[in-house]
Amino acid sequence: MNPPDEIHISGLRLTTHIGVPDAERAGSQVLEADVSLRIKGRFEAMNDEIDATIDYAAVAARLQALAAERPRKLIETLAAELAACVLEEFGAVGVTIELRKHILPETKHVAVRIVRGV
């Protein structure tokens, strides 16, 4: 069986208030997300119809809005919320999200990765 076809959103910037210490959550931070959406059908079966796919611009805007909705302590919590949103609101059969936070000195980033669905 072939793996599901995917749509990738790479380096999506998410502005949010996040961090365990209150002082860290007080200011906004920009996280980066790579999002892979697994779709129900095959690309060739879409017949070039927008309604047959997932609107990646709408996904990106919704995830940005969700990240900005409220403060959180953990990037793990935000990653789980983002994944649930994609599955519940956009009809993806699966999603993988890598969420990156630029917080530790002497590192490029800290990342969490969540895989849900097929």
N, C-alpha and C positions, 0 to 999 in steps of 0.2 A: 504494500500500500504506500502511496506517495504521501509525503508530509504535507500539511495544509499550506496553502499560499499565504504569504505574509506581506503586510505593509509596515515599513519602518519609519519612525519619526526619530531623528537623531539630534541630540543636543538641545532638546526643548528646554528653554529657560523658565523656571518656576520661581516666582517671588513669593516668599512666605516668611513667617515668624516661627523659627524652630530652634530647639536646643534645650538641654536639661537645665542649665542655670537660668534663672529669671532674667539676668542681665543679657544673656545671649538672645533670648526670645524677644527682648525689648525692641531690638532693631530688625529690620527686614534683611533677609539673605536671599541670594539667588542660587538655587540648586539647578542641576542639569539632569535631564532624564532622557534615556533612550527607551523608546516604546516600540514593541513589535506586536502588531495586531494580527491574529490568525483569523482568517475569514471562513465562512461556511462553504463557499463554493470554490471553483477554480477561476482564475483570471480569464481564461479563454471562453468560459461559459457566460461571461458578463455582457457580451454583445455590445461593448462600448457604452453601456447604460450606467449613469451615475447612481441610480437607485439600487443597483446590484452590488455595490461595494460599500465600504465604510468611508464616510467623509472625514478624511484625516485633518482637514482644517478645523472642523467642528470638534473633533477629539482634542486637538491641541488647545483650542480656546477653552474647552470645558475643564481640562486638566489644570490649566493655568488658573482658572476661576476657583476650582476646588482647593488648590494649594493656598490660595490667598484668603480663603473663607475664615480661617481661625488659626490661632497658634497651636503648635504641637511640640511635645518634647522630643519625640523620636522620629528619625527618618523612616524607620521600619513601619511606624503607624501610617505615615503619609503614603508610603509605597503600597501598603495594603488597601488604603482607601482609593488610590488611583486605579489599581487593578480592578477592584470591585466596580468602580464607576464604568470602566471600559466594557466590562462584561455585561453589566446591567442596562446600560443606557445606549450602547452602540451595536449590540448584536454580534460582537466578536465571539468566536468559539474558544479562543484562548488569548492570553496576553503574557508578555514578558516585559518587565520594567526594570531597568537599572537606574537607580537614583543616586546621584553624586553630590556630595557636600564638600565644599572647600573650606575646611576648618582647622585641620591639624598642621602646625608648622612642619616644615621639612617633608611634606607629602604633596602629591598632586591633588589627591582627593580621597575621601572615604566613600565607599559605595555599598549599597545593598541591592540585591537582585531578587525579584519575586517572579514566580511562574505560576499561572493559574489557568485552568481549563485544559483544553486539548493541546 
